[in-house]
Amino acid sequence: MGRSLIVGNWKMNGLAAALPEIAAMAAARDDLWLAPPFTLIGAAVAAAGGRVAIGGQDCHASASGAHTGCVSAPMLADLGAGFVIVGHSERRTDMHETDADVRAKALAGQAAGLQVIVCVGESEVQRDAGAVEAVVGGQLAGSLPDDVAGVIVAYEPVWAIGTGRTPTPAEVAAVHGFIRARLVARFGAAGQGVRILYGGSVKPDNAALLLGQADVGGALVGGASLTAASLLAIAAAAE
């Protein structure tokens, strides 16, 4: 799959004053992906100059309609976005999104011509109960569309997001291997070609070790993606 794919998720962070960070990322590399807040997508596309792919952090399952405050996949594409993240654990938890909700959003993203990053991952309670494969396997089965063209899977252990805690390299490799096996079992050769990202407290000092594991095709980075210096350091460590 070539170089690791580094995707930054700014979550609910970033005002117009942060646009120079995007410009700095674009000046240094042409292979980064970044999901700023909805309010910055249009300006971020301009700041990136086509060198950093800009995407949305979520989308509605419908293309349009009476959904106050929501943003559709065609709206993202209209702004110049190239991808969308769906099923992030914070959406699943805070907004009570189900696997069916996530799958509908993934289909909407595909219909709008966007690449789709589908997130899966277990909580600390689920891991301690030995339910990692049951949880992740269930999310894969219920969240992924039947056609995985343009789909990327991101494994994000919920207990590692924003906590500073990370799984061991062996734990990361084990879950990524399980995800790969499930993808191949369901999609055959197409499943072998799906990129799997790791997300959860990825930083410049642990990126090389995490991204060096089998079946880890890149990283979904949260807080460490807010500055060019940090995200560029992660990208450099991944090489």
Buried (B, 14 or more C-beta within 10 A) or exposed (E): EEEBBBBBBBBEBBEEEBBEBBBBBBBBBEBBBBBBBBEBBBBBBBBBEEBBBBBBBBBBBBEEEEEEEBBBBBBBBEBBBBBBBBBBBBBBEEEEBEBEBBBBBBBBBBEBEBBBBBBBBBBEEBBEEEBBBEBBBEBBEBBBBEEBEBBBBBBBBBBBBEEEEBBEBEBBBBBBBBBBBBBBEBBEEBBEBBBBBBBBBBBBEBBBEBBBBEBBBBBBBBBBBBBBEBBBBBBBBBE
